Amino acid sequence: MTQLAHFFWKEWVEPGDILIDATCGNGQDLLVLVKLLKGKGQAIGYDIQKEAIDQSHAFLKNQLSQEEFSLVKLRHASHETFEETSAKLIVYNLGYLPRGNKMKTTATDSTLKSVQHACNLIVKGGAVSITCYPGHEEGGREEKALLDYVQKLSPSQWSILYNQWVNRKNSPSLLLLMKQ
Ligand SMILES: C[S@@+](CC[C@H](N)C(=O)[O-])C[C@H]1O[C@@H](n2cnc3c(N)ncnc32)[C@H](O)[C@@H]1O
């Protein structure tokens, strides 16, 4: 699902865009986003864990040129509210950090609030990308709440794609909300 998400991001991102990683973790997805900007725009990462922000900072500083790194902003804050007023792409990789604290997982109420806010920030032609992990209890609740919410979004404003491996039970899914 990560590769599939990256495939779509490549289609959508253009130099100069404002991109947000709402769950930046170790910074792997943020690295992909920054590279797509080709030296122009902004890539902002949010995470509630200070360790995640510090790890992302060190990882990205090591992986990016000085020019590319200048496009990155890291915010040690919850994604329930974004400081930005618009964005081309907002991405979520829900759940907890691999090998990290499983108690610091994303949670249904705050994720839903965040995605509702994200939908208001996205410009026309932009998208929200959400990788869900229904294999754990809170992840299952989160995916269900998100599906309930997105199914009610206006079809004249949104095209919504739900990707799932049909032969793998409880495997990750990818929800793509494209604004027209
Ligand atoms: C699966 S990890 C993200 C992996 C990351 N995208 C990467 O490429 O390494 C989920 C992250 O969401 C963070 N998180 C949980 N609740 C959050 C919230 N309310 N706001 C922002 N980040 C949150 C966790 O701390 C964790 O680092």
The ligand as an SDF file (V2000), in Angstrom:
LIG
                    3D

 27 29  0  0  0  0  0  0  0  0999 V2000
    2.6800    4.6530   11.2050 C   0  0  0  0  0  0  0  0  0  0  0  0
    3.4930    6.0140   11.9430 S   0  0  0  0  0  0  0  0  0  0  0  0
    3.8750    7.0420   10.5410 C   0  0  0  0  0  0  0  0  0  0  0  0
    5.0400    6.5860    9.6730 C   0  0  0  0  0  0  0  0  0  0  0  0
    5.6370    7.6980    8.8330 C   0  0  0  0  0  0  0  0  0  0  0  0
    4.7180    8.2210    7.8490 N   0  0  0  0  0  0  0  0  0  0  0  0
    6.9780    7.3310    8.1850 C   0  0  0  0  0  0  0  0  0  0  0  0
    7.1300    7.4490    6.9570 O   0  0  0  0  0  0  0  0  0  0  0  0
    7.8860    6.9550    8.9400 O   0  0  0  0  0  0  0  0  0  0  0  0
    2.1970    6.9310   12.7410 C   0  0  0  0  0  0  0  0  0  0  0  0
    2.6690    8.1830   13.4580 C   0  0  0  0  0  0  0  0  0  0  0  0
    1.5260    8.9610   13.8020 O   0  0  0  0  0  0  0  0  0  0  0  0
    1.8550    9.6860   14.9630 C   0  0  0  0  0  0  0  0  0  0  0  0
    0.6190   10.2390   15.5750 N   0  0  0  0  0  0  0  0  0  0  0  0
   -0.2870    9.6050   16.3750 C   0  0  0  0  0  0  0  0  0  0  0  0
   -1.2830   10.4620   16.6940 N   0  0  0  0  0  0  0  0  0  0  0  0
   -1.0030   11.6520   16.0980 C   0  0  0  0  0  0  0  0  0  0  0  0
   -1.6410   12.9280   16.0820 C   0  0  0  0  0  0  0  0  0  0  0  0
   -2.8040   13.1400   16.7310 N   0  0  0  0  0  0  0  0  0  0  0  0
   -1.0620   13.9300   15.3830 N   0  0  0  0  0  0  0  0  0  0  0  0
    0.1120   13.7180   14.7090 C   0  0  0  0  0  0  0  0  0  0  0  0
    0.7670   12.5400   14.7080 N   0  0  0  0  0  0  0  0  0  0  0  0
    0.2220   11.5110   15.3760 C   0  0  0  0  0  0  0  0  0  0  0  0
    2.5940    8.6780   15.8350 C   0  0  0  0  0  0  0  0  0  0  0  0
    3.3580    9.3250   16.8140 O   0  0  0  0  0  0  0  0  0  0  0  0
    3.4430    7.9320   14.7650 C   0  0  0  0  0  0  0  0  0  0  0  0
    4.7280    8.4740   14.6870 O   0  0  0  0  0  0  0  0  0  0  0  0
  1  2  1  0
  2  3  1  0
  2 10  1  0
  3  4  1  0
  4  5  1  0
  5  6  1  0
  5  7  1  0
  7  8  2  0
  7  9  1  0
 10 11  1  0
 11 12  1  0
 11 26  1  0
 12 13  1  0
 13 14  1  0
 13 24  1  0
 14 15  1  0
 14 23  1  0
 15 16  2  0
 16 17  1  0
 17 18  1  0
 17 23  2  0
 18 19  1  0
 18 20  2  0
 20 21  1  0
 21 22  2  0
 22 23  1  0
 24 25  1  0
 24 26  1  0
 26 27  1  0
M  CHG  2   2   1   9  -1
M  END
$$$$
